């Protein structure tokens, strides 16, 4: 186990008033298993965020297509005067919904991609970040 993680764990245990030898043989396998489980959990959650982000992009594409259909109906004169306002309102609502879906989808995809890359290339960073966050809160 890296020295940085042991230092953070020592500091964390001192703050809680616990004396633990993190280098002992019985603690190391448990911490390694816990680390693997946490990294797998973050990886799974990031994949779910990525899927939701992609689904939001697909929903935005459908909303844009629906707005185009409504615009074409009005442009071709296929609707009467009383339902023209409804078509315009529906088209605008679809465009606004698509804008929100694209914005939220972009944020989710970028965030999830960063987490997935971190989980694969440098999983210790996730543990250190989580432990440092716990230290800041206590």
N, C-alpha and C positions, 0 to 999 in steps of 0.2 A: 504494500500500500504506500502511496506517495507520502512524503513528509508533510506536505501542505495539508492534506486531509487529516492526518494525525494531529497536527497543530490545531486545526479548527475544531476537531472532535474533543481534544483536551480542553480547549477554551470553553466549548459548549458544555462539557460535563462539569467544569469548575463553576460555571454560572449557575448550574442547577444543584451544585453541592454534591456531585457524585464523583467518586474516585474510581476510575476505570483504567486498566492497563490495555490500551487499544492495540498494542503490539503482541499481546499474548496469543498463543496458538488457537485458543478456542474462540476468540473474537474475530479473527481474520476471516475464516470461512463464512461466518454469519454476515459480516459487513460486505463481503464480496457478493453473497447471494442477495442481500438487500440492495446493493448498488445495481446489480443486474436487473432485479425486479423494477426498480425505480426507472432505470433507463428504458426498459421495455414498455413500462406504463406511459412514459412521456412520448415514446415513439408511436405507440398505438393512438394516443390522444392527438398527436400531430397528424397522423394519417387521416383520422376522422375529420380534423379541421380542414385538411387539404381536400377531402372528398366533399365536404359541405361547401367550400369555396368554389370548387369546380361545378357543383350543382347550381350554385347561385349564378355563375356565368351562363350556364345552360338556361336557367330561368330568365335571365336578362335577355338572352337571344330570343326566347319565345315571346317575351313581352314586347320587344322591338318589332318582331314579326306581326304581332297582334295590332300594334299601333299603325304599322304600314297598311294592314288590311282596312282598318277604320279610315285612314287617310284616303285610300283609294276609293272607298265607298262614297265619301263626301266629294272627292274630286271628279268622279264619274257621274255624280248625280243620281246614284242608285238609291239614295234615301230621301224620304220626303222631308219637308221643312221641320216637322215636329220632332223627328228623331235625329236631325242633324246635330243638335246640341249634344245629344247623348253620345254620338259617334266621336265628336270632338273631345268631349270630356273623357271618354274611354281611352282615346289615343293619348291624351295628355297624361292621364293616370298611369297608363302603361309605360310611357317614357320616364316618368318620375320613379316608378317602381324599378325600372331597369337601371336607372342611375344609382339608386340605393343598392341594388343587388350587385352591380359592378363594383361599387366602392367597398362594400363589406366583403365581397368575394376576393377582391384584391388584397385587402388587409389580412384576411384569413390565409390566403395562399402564400403570401410573403412570410408571415409569421410561422406558419407550419413548415414551410420549406427550410427556414433557418433552424428550427428545432430538429427537423429530420437530419439535416447536415451535421448538426452538433451531436446528435445521438450516435451517428455512425462514425464520425471522425474523432470526436473528443468528448466521450461520455463523462469523464471526470469533471468537466466544466459544469455540467448540470448539477452534480452533487455539490460542488463547491458553491455554486450560485445559491442553491437551496439552503445550504448550511449558513452561508453568510446572511441570507435573508432572515433566517431564524435568529441569528445573533443580533441583527439590527432591531428585531422586534422585541427582544428581551433585554 
